Amino acid sequence: MSAFFWVLIVAHVALCVLLILLVLVQNDKMGGLAGLGGMTAQSAFSTAGAATFIQKLTRYVALALFAVVLTLSVMATKQDSGVQSSVLREALNTGGQGAVLDDGFVPAGPAPAEE
């Protein structure tokens, strides 16, 4: 794995913890991730409009976390899509059956028919 992948893993964990703390700090009226949609049912007819600093910070942290998760998933998918072959298949391709069966054991075929 590349160093950038591990940096993103650390950033992912840090953003998760930060988002949890930001949601816990906010008040219940329009705090948390409920404010991401813009307005809640309680604030639809009220005059309280401007979001606080913590609410804005929560939005940005959530968006950053989403971007990091997407980047990590793309990196993991590209890494897994590489051609992977088994040790058994490689041994068969390079040395034949003798390389796979070290002790010379050859599986028996069908028993000869008795006359």
Residue pairs with C-beta under 8 A, 6 or more apart in sequence:
1 79
2 75
4 75
5 72
5 75
8 68
8 71
8 72
8 75
9 72
11 68
12 65
12 68
12 69
12 72
15 61
15 64
15 65
15 68
16 65
18 61
19 58
19 61
19 62
19 65
22 54
22 57
22 58
22 61
23 31
23 32
23 33
23 58
25 31
25 54
26 32
26 54
26 55
26 58
29 42
29 43
30 40
30 42
30 43
30 48
30 51
30 55
31 54
31 55
31 58
32 58
33 58
33 62
34 40
35 51
35 55
35 58
35 59
36 58
36 59
36 62
51 59
88 100
91 99
91 100
92 99
92 100
97 106
98 104
